[in-house]
Amino acid sequence: MKIYKYIAVAAVALLGMIAASCDEERELIVIEGNIPIKTSTLYIVGDATPAGWDINNPVLLTASDEDPLVFIYEGNLTKGEMKAYLTPGNWDSPCVRPMTAGSPISKANIDKEPFQLYSGGEDLKWSIKDSGNYRVIFDMRNWTYSTTYLGL
């Protein structure tokens, strides 16, 4: 009978040690600011882009050599509207969009303006005001976009 008592005490002690080690793993870690958007692709679509509104064949942006979470489009945009998607083929997939509907992209350069990531809800798009060649940069690490008008 004594042996069972010792086994029971040892089991309770072991469970106490396991419970104590689990408490250490549960420390809350607070991350300040936005968490980077982890994606390996970003596409643009819209009547202002070469792809038009074909969600099955949007324009793939190029990941930066310096930072794989920075995506660059350098090419022609015409007057119209544009959105950016993480994946092609589905209008309901997560998309990068401006903070307000109709945010303008024009000859006036934009530097590190915030964007939002959304799926569903209000259909917010960028409005291209001036046709021409642009460099558009989406920084998924810092949730910002920048534009440079490169001319006609």
Backbone torsions as a table, in degrees:
resi	resn	phi	psi	omega
1	MET	NA	-37.2	-179.9
2	LYS	-61.6	-36.3	-178.3
3	ILE	-63.3	-38.3	178.1
4	TYR	-65.5	-35.0	178.9
5	LYS	-65.6	-43.7	178.3
6	TYR	-65.1	-39.9	178.4
7	ILE	-64.7	-41.4	179.4
8	ALA	-64.7	-42.9	179.0
9	VAL	-64.5	-42.0	178.9
10	ALA	-64.0	-40.2	179.3
11	ALA	-64.7	-42.7	178.3
12	VAL	-64.3	-42.1	178.5
13	ALA	-62.7	-42.8	178.7
14	LEU	-62.6	-44.0	178.0
15	LEU	-63.4	-36.8	177.0
16	GLY	-63.2	-40.9	178.4
17	MET	-66.7	-40.9	178.8
18	ILE	-63.8	-44.3	179.8
19	ALA	-63.2	-39.5	179.7
20	ALA	-65.4	-39.2	-179.6
21	SER	-70.8	-30.4	177.5
22	CYS	-67.8	-35.2	178.8
23	ASP	-61.5	-35.8	179.6
24	GLU	-65.1	-34.9	-178.6
25	GLU	-73.8	-14.6	-174.9
26	ARG	-94.8	15.0	178.7
27	GLU	-63.7	134.3	-178.5
28	LEU	-79.2	126.8	176.2
29	ILE	-108.2	123.7	-178.7
30	VAL	-101.9	125.3	177.3
31	ILE	-104.9	121.9	-180.0
32	GLU	-81.3	144.3	176.0
33	GLY	77.7	-169.5	-178.8
34	ASN	-77.1	143.1	172.4
35	ILE	-82.4	135.4	-179.6
36	PRO	-56.1	146.1	176.6
37	ILE	-84.1	108.8	-177.0
38	LYS	-82.5	106.0	177.3
39	THR	-148.4	151.9	177.0
40	SER	-105.5	-3.0	-179.8
41	THR	-141.3	153.0	172.0
42	LEU	-149.2	136.8	-176.6
43	TYR	-126.6	151.1	170.0
44	ILE	-116.3	148.0	-178.4
45	VAL	-147.2	149.5	178.1
46	GLY	146.9	165.4	-178.2
47	ASP	-67.7	-12.8	176.3
48	ALA	-84.5	-12.8	-176.3
49	THR	-100.4	162.2	176.4
50	PRO	-61.3	-23.0	-178.6
51	ALA	-82.9	-14.7	-172.0
52	GLY	64.8	-150.3	-179.0
53	TRP	-94.0	26.4	-180.0
54	ASP	-83.1	95.1	-177.9
55	ILE	-66.5	-19.4	178.0
56	ASN	-82.4	-13.4	-178.6
57	ASN	-139.9	52.7	-178.6
58	PRO	-73.6	170.6	179.7
59	VAL	-83.4	122.4	178.4
60	LEU	-81.0	128.4	176.3
61	LEU	-85.5	158.6	-178.1
62	THR	-95.2	131.5	174.9
63	ALA	-74.0	140.2	179.5
64	SER	-66.8	143.9	176.0
65	ASP	-66.6	-32.4	-177.5
66	GLU	-78.4	-32.6	-176.8
67	ASP	-147.7	112.9	-177.2
68	PRO	-67.6	-6.7	176.9
69	LEU	-99.4	11.4	174.5
70	VAL	-114.0	123.7	-176.6
71	PHE	-115.2	139.0	-172.9
72	ILE	-125.9	134.1	168.4
73	TYR	-117.6	128.3	173.9
74	GLU	-130.0	111.4	-177.3
75	GLY	172.6	-166.1	-174.1
76	ASN	-82.0	136.9	168.8
77	LEU	-129.7	137.2	178.1
78	THR	-106.3	169.2	176.7
79	LYS	-58.4	133.1	-179.1
80	GLY	154.7	-152.9	-177.0
81	GLU	-123.2	160.7	-176.8
82	MET	-152.9	147.2	171.7
83	LYS	-134.6	166.3	178.1
84	ALA	-126.5	135.5	-177.4
85	TYR	-122.9	148.0	177.2
86	LEU	-76.1	-29.4	179.4
87	THR	-138.4	152.3	177.4
88	PRO	-86.2	169.2	168.4
89	GLY	87.6	-0.5	-176.8
90	ASN	-152.5	115.7	179.3
91	TRP	-65.0	-20.3	-178.8
92	ASP	-89.7	-1.5	179.5
93	SER	-74.0	162.4	-178.7
94	PRO	-58.8	137.2	179.6
95	CYS	-131.7	150.1	174.7
96	VAL	-89.9	130.1	-178.4
97	ARG	-146.1	162.7	-178.0
98	PRO	-68.3	165.7	179.1
99	MET	-70.8	-30.1	178.2
100	THR	-131.7	148.8	179.9
101	ALA	-61.2	137.6	175.3
102	GLY	76.1	17.0	177.6
103	SER	-52.8	127.0	-172.5
104	PRO	-80.1	142.7	166.1
105	ILE	-119.9	123.6	-174.1
106	SER	-149.8	-165.6	178.4
107	LYS	-62.9	-22.3	176.8
108	ALA	-76.6	118.0	-177.9
109	ASN	-65.5	149.5	179.0
110	ILE	-118.4	135.4	-179.6
111	ASP	-125.3	111.9	172.7
112	LYS	55.3	53.1	173.4
113	GLU	-83.7	142.4	-179.7
114	PRO	-72.3	149.1	171.2
115	PHE	-127.7	174.3	177.2
116	GLN	-125.5	156.8	175.7
117	LEU	-109.4	127.5	-174.2
118	TYR	-145.7	157.2	170.5
119	SER	-136.0	116.1	-176.9
120	GLY	83.5	-168.6	179.2
121	GLY	78.3	-159.0	-179.0
122	GLU	-62.0	139.9	-176.6
123	ASP	-87.2	85.7	-178.8
124	LEU	-90.1	134.9	-178.7
125	LYS	-135.8	158.9	169.9
126	TRP	-84.3	148.4	178.6
127	SER	-112.8	114.9	178.1
128	ILE	-83.1	117.1	-174.6
129	LYS	-91.9	-31.7	-177.6
130	ASP	-125.5	123.3	176.0
131	SER	-68.4	147.9	177.7
132	GLY	156.6	-172.3	177.3
133	ASN	-91.1	137.0	-176.6
134	TYR	-132.7	157.6	162.8
135	ARG	-115.1	118.3	179.5
136	VAL	-116.9	126.8	-177.1
137	ILE	-120.8	125.5	175.2
138	PHE	-108.9	117.9	179.5
139	ASP	-100.1	99.8	-176.7
140	MET	-74.7	-16.2	177.8
141	ARG	-75.1	-39.8	-175.5
142	ASN	-110.3	4.3	177.3
143	TRP	57.5	46.9	178.7
144	THR	-134.0	160.7	172.9
145	TYR	-132.5	152.9	177.7
146	SER	-135.6	148.7	177.0
147	THR	-132.5	147.4	174.0
148	THR	-133.7	124.7	175.8
149	TYR	-80.0	124.0	-176.7
150	LEU	-102.0	-2.4	-179.6
151	GLY	106.6	-171.8	-178.3
152	LEU	-83.8	NA	NA
